[in-house]
Amino acid sequence: MTESMTDAEIYREVFDAIVEGRLPPGEKLGQDELGKVFGVSKTRIRPILHRLTEQKIVVIEPMRGAFVARPSEKDAREVNAARQIIEEGVVRAATRAAQPRHIKQLREIVAAEQAARDSRNAGQAHRLTGEFHCELARITGNDVVTDIVRELVSRDSLVVALYQRPGSGACSLHGHAHLIDRVAEGDENAAAQAMRDHLQDVMDTLDLGEKRGRSQSLSNAFAHLGRAG
């Protein structure tokens, strides 16, 4: 039950709701309402929101409160470019370090994403898409790199939620499968090219016109917790 949730668990619930698109870009994150959802005081919610602002997926506006970040077209292009620069190096290092157990774990993530898409669970599929890239970073054994990739993936999740054309998500499955094959072969250059191609494909699925996320109540976003808002 939510009454026994730790601050870390509340943070993860809010983080996942943003990454999975249950809380769309621009959604207001009222401290009082979140407190009611999780059955805690707003004094416990405040530092959680500040932690999310440090990850650039929440913004706090003076006199208005906290909102899910709404990336601009410039943000979308710069985040994707940053991912291409950083994740090319990540996949090279992962290719050098990968063991059979790592390849198995990557394939399991892709299988779980496929299952989520087959069951029309777009939010879960979207979260697993990001988890694939974080797992590649973890293979490098470098915690700083993993943190950087996690932040970029989180920010990109908002871009995708706001701008991706409907029905475009399946491209990640093909891109990820191709990446795994190149990493498993130990071909560092081919893996780097596959990463560049994959992230460019993601960029090409975006329609960078003015968009507005579909709002919903915070209680609906966390309905799975079984608590009335």
C-alpha positions as a printed NumPy array, in Angstrom:
array([[  0.   ,   0.   ,   0.   ],
       [  1.084,   3.601,  -0.583],
       [  1.092,   4.371,   3.169],
       [  4.273,   2.339,   3.58 ],
       [  6.076,   3.679,   0.514],
       [  9.521,   5.163,   0.98 ],
       [ 10.584,   8.435,  -0.611],
       [ 12.656,   6.409,  -3.08 ],
       [  9.585,   4.403,  -4.079],
       [  7.487,   7.543,  -4.511],
       [ 10.251,   9.057,  -6.638],
       [ 10.308,   5.924,  -8.826],
       [  6.517,   5.992,  -9.236],
       [  6.55 ,   9.633, -10.38 ],
       [  9.613,   9.066, -12.574],
       [  8.028,   6.037, -14.269],
       [  4.726,   7.867, -14.778],
       [  6.599,  10.631, -16.625],
       [  8.799,   8.307, -18.678],
       [  5.859,   6.086, -19.62 ],
       [  3.767,   9.084, -20.691],
       [  1.077,   8.705, -18.017],
       [  2.031,  12.228, -16.945],
       [  2.436,  14.099, -20.258],
       [  4.69 ,  17.095, -20.929],
       [  3.201,  20.226, -19.376],
       [  1.19 ,  18.343, -16.717],
       [  0.969,  20.195, -13.385],
       [  2.408,  18.286, -10.428],
       [  0.633,  19.765,  -7.431],
       [  2.34 ,  18.943,  -4.151],
       [ -0.96 ,  18.689,  -2.263],
       [ -2.522,  16.41 ,  -4.88 ],
       [  0.557,  14.184,  -5.099],
       [  0.585,  14.01 ,  -1.308],
       [ -3.001,  12.754,  -1.359],
       [ -2.189,  10.198,  -4.079],
       [  0.664,   8.715,  -2.048],
       [ -0.822,   9.312,   1.389],
       [  2.058,  11.514,   2.571],
       [  2.6  ,  15.163,   3.456],
       [  3.637,  17.643,   0.791],
       [  6.88 ,  18.188,   2.696],
       [  7.903,  14.717,   1.522],
       [  6.842,  15.459,  -2.051],
       [  8.843,  18.69 ,  -2.376],
       [ 12.377,  17.185,  -2.377],
       [ 11.237,  14.462,  -4.773],
       [ 10.124,  17.112,  -7.265],
       [ 13.414,  18.969,  -6.818],
       [ 15.307,  15.751,  -7.575],
       [ 13.313,  15.378, -10.794],
       [ 14.15 ,  18.974, -11.769],
       [ 17.836,  18.079, -11.478],
       [ 17.197,  15.408, -14.104],
       [ 15.559,  18.008, -16.389],
       [ 12.241,  16.15 , -16.603],
       [ 10.357,  18.456, -14.209],
       [ 10.437,  22.257, -14.088],
       [  9.456,  24.433, -11.128],
       [  8.055,  27.846, -12.031],
       [  7.905,  30.624,  -9.41 ],
       [  4.367,  31.279,  -8.167],
       [  2.985,  28.518, -10.408],
       [  4.465,  25.266,  -9.119],
       [  5.947,  22.13 , -10.662],
       [  5.207,  20.782, -14.145],
       [  6.401,  17.915, -16.306],
       [  8.996,  19.48 , -18.608],
       [  7.873,  20.397, -22.127],
       [ 10.862,  20.117, -24.476],
       [ 11.105,  22.526, -27.387],
       [ 12.057,  21.581, -30.947],
       [ 15.587,  22.819, -30.138],
       [ 15.657,  20.621, -27.033],
       [ 14.546,  17.62 , -29.094],
       [ 17.332,  18.075, -31.625],
       [ 20.009,  18.727, -29.03 ],
       [ 19.071,  15.757, -26.847],
       [ 19.161,  13.42 , -29.835],
       [ 22.51 ,  14.856, -30.979],
       [ 23.921,  14.408, -27.472],
       [ 22.733,  10.818, -27.414],
       [ 24.417,  10.119, -30.746],
       [ 27.722,  11.552, -29.496],
       [ 27.672,   9.777, -26.138],
       [ 26.033,   6.484, -27.001],
       [ 28.385,   5.791, -29.894],
       [ 31.141,   5.67 , -27.282],
       [ 28.928,   3.655, -24.947],
       [ 28.207,   0.945, -27.495],
       [ 31.893,   0.722, -28.434],
       [ 32.836,   0.181, -24.782],
       [ 29.918,  -2.228, -24.282],
       [ 30.994,  -4.262, -27.307],
       [ 34.472,  -4.657, -25.847],
       [ 33.12 ,  -5.626, -22.411],
       [ 30.049,  -7.717, -23.302],
       [ 29.791, -11.291, -22.044],
       [ 27.128, -13.873, -23.021],
       [ 25.083, -12.993, -19.925],
       [ 24.949,  -9.367, -21.068],
       [ 23.703, -10.354, -24.516],
       [ 21.054, -12.545, -22.878],
       [ 19.874,  -9.653, -20.713],
       [ 19.625,  -7.315, -23.713],
       [ 17.599,  -9.872, -25.654],
       [ 15.266, -10.331, -22.673],
       [ 14.592,  -6.587, -22.576],
       [ 13.747,  -6.577, -26.292],
       [ 11.451,  -9.596, -25.815],
       [  9.687,  -7.804, -22.957],
       [  9.284,  -4.701, -25.112],
       [  7.815,  -6.827, -27.912],
       [  5.349,  -8.371, -25.463],
       [  4.368,  -4.919, -24.196],
       [  3.727,  -3.684, -27.734],
       [  1.752,  -6.832, -28.586],
       [ -0.468,  -6.195, -25.555],
       [ -0.797,  -2.498, -26.533],
       [  0.918,  -1.359, -23.35 ],
       [  2.63 ,   1.621, -24.94 ],
       [  3.833,   3.087, -21.652],
       [  5.611,  -0.092, -20.587],
       [  7.098,  -0.513, -24.067],
       [  8.398,   3.038, -23.983],
       [ 10.014,   2.507, -20.566],
       [ 11.687,  -0.707, -21.783],
       [ 13.039,   1.123, -24.831],
       [ 14.921,   3.416, -22.469],
       [ 15.929,   0.524, -20.204],
       [ 17.665,  -1.131, -23.173],
       [ 19.975,   1.854, -23.584],
       [ 20.609,   2.077, -19.842],
       [ 21.526,  -1.612, -19.791],
       [ 24.041,  -1.053, -22.593],
       [ 25.583,   1.699, -20.471],
       [ 25.724,  -0.581, -17.417],
       [ 27.701,  -3.136, -19.442],
       [ 30.535,  -0.604, -19.665],
       [ 30.937,  -0.807, -15.87 ],
       [ 31.153,   2.99 , -15.657],
       [ 28.587,   4.414, -13.217],
       [ 29.091,   8.006, -14.402],
       [ 28.378,   7.009, -17.99 ],
       [ 25.306,   5.093, -16.85 ],
       [ 23.975,   8.158, -14.999],
       [ 24.52 ,  10.371, -18.047],
       [ 22.739,   7.946, -20.364],
       [ 19.852,   7.574, -17.889],
       [ 19.351,  11.353, -17.802],
       [ 19.473,  11.67 , -21.586],
       [ 17.069,   8.769, -22.052],
       [ 14.671,  10.327, -19.534],
       [ 14.745,  13.67 , -21.312],
       [ 14.308,  11.979, -24.681],
       [ 11.272,  10.111, -23.346],
       [  9.496,  13.472, -23.031],
       [ 10.492,  14.375, -26.585],
       [  9.065,  11.097, -27.864],
       [  5.889,  11.469, -25.788],
       [  5.338,  14.935, -27.228],
       [  6.47 ,  14.614, -30.847],
       [  6.631,  10.999, -32.045],
       [  4.217,  10.102, -34.838],
       [  1.644,   7.442, -33.864],
       [  2.714,   3.901, -34.703],
       [  6.411,   4.751, -34.929],
       [  7.529,   3.051, -31.718],
       [  8.133,  -0.358, -33.266],
       [ 11.271,   0.964, -34.979],
       [ 13.05 ,   0.602, -31.648],
       [ 12.568,  -3.169, -31.732],
       [ 14.348,  -3.531, -35.072],
       [ 17.073,  -1.088, -34.088],
       [ 17.695,  -2.802, -30.771],
       [ 17.793,  -6.288, -32.303],
       [ 20.315,  -5.092, -34.878],
       [ 22.441,  -3.475, -32.158],
       [ 22.492,  -6.674, -30.103],
       [ 23.674,  -8.685, -33.108],
       [ 26.552,  -6.289, -33.745],
       [ 27.574,  -6.249, -30.065],
       [ 27.378, -10.065, -29.917],
       [ 29.645, -10.281, -32.969],
       [ 32.203,  -8.078, -31.21 ],
       [ 32.268,  -5.692, -34.177],
       [ 32.855,  -2.331, -32.503],
       [ 32.69 ,  -0.233, -35.674],
       [ 29.508,  -1.927, -36.887],
       [ 27.927,  -1.492, -33.451],
       [ 28.778,   2.217, -33.468],
       [ 27.234,   2.632, -36.919],
       [ 24.138,   0.705, -35.797],
       [ 23.747,   3.057, -32.829],
       [ 24.047,   6.152, -35.028],
       [ 21.5  ,   4.741, -37.472],
       [ 19.116,   3.749, -34.676],
       [ 19.137,   7.137, -32.966],
       [ 18.752,   8.913, -36.305],
       [ 15.768,   6.667, -37.049],
       [ 14.251,   7.761, -33.726],
       [ 14.792,  11.393, -34.705],
       [ 13.144,  10.766, -38.066],
       [  9.948,   9.537, -36.37 ],
       [  9.389,  12.929, -34.741],
       [  6.949,  15.514, -35.999],
       [  8.454,  18.667, -34.519],
       [  5.406,  20.859, -34.839],
       [  3.61 ,  22.429, -31.884],
       [  2.078,  19.666, -29.761],
       [  0.219,  19.508, -26.49 ],
       [  0.199,  16.447, -24.254],
       [ -3.172,  15.052, -23.244],
       [ -3.86 ,  15.99 , -19.633],
       [ -5.36 ,  13.662, -17.042],
       [ -5.81 ,  13.69 , -13.291],
       [ -2.868,  12.683, -11.131],
       [ -5.026,  10.055,  -9.44 ],
       [ -5.64 ,   8.386, -12.839],
       [ -1.906,   8.386, -13.579],
       [ -1.347,   6.375, -10.388],
       [ -4.577,   4.344, -10.443],
       [ -2.573,   1.093, -10.261],
       [ -1.681,   1.971,  -6.649],
       [ -5.303,   1.401,  -5.674],
       [ -5.699,   4.738,  -3.944],
       [ -8.427,   7.294,  -4.671],
       [ -7.232,  10.76 ,  -5.577]])
